Amino acid sequence: MRFLDHPILDFNSKDKKLVSFTFEGKTFNGYEGEPIAAALHDNGIKKLRISPKLKRNRGLFCAIGKCSSCLMKVDGIPNIRTCTEPLKQGMKVEYQNIKGDLPEVMS
């Protein structure tokens, strides 16, 4: 699932530290500092939330922190943008079952 080759970007994972985190109670691995959503995607998890109104699955959309498609609960804190939040050892990531409020984005 992970991109290993790109014509412009360098994905050198040899220099990255492999860490473990939990998602919905299951343990997964990812690289420290990569976006949580990237680590989830690499582990085959593409559904990040369910739309509140129509109950449709939502996945990674903008990947720059401007939309609400990736809002999840991280370490007990809701409304975390998993597309920009860096992964750390031992993080607890969960779906949030509430309508998320999009925090202000720094310009």
Buried (B, 14 or more C-beta within 10 A) or exposed (E): EEEEEEEEEEEEEEEEEEBEBEBEEEEBEBBBEBBBBBBBBBBEBEEBBBEEEEEEEBBBBEBEBEBBBBBBBBEEEBBBBBBBBEBBEEBEBBEBEEEBEEEEEEE
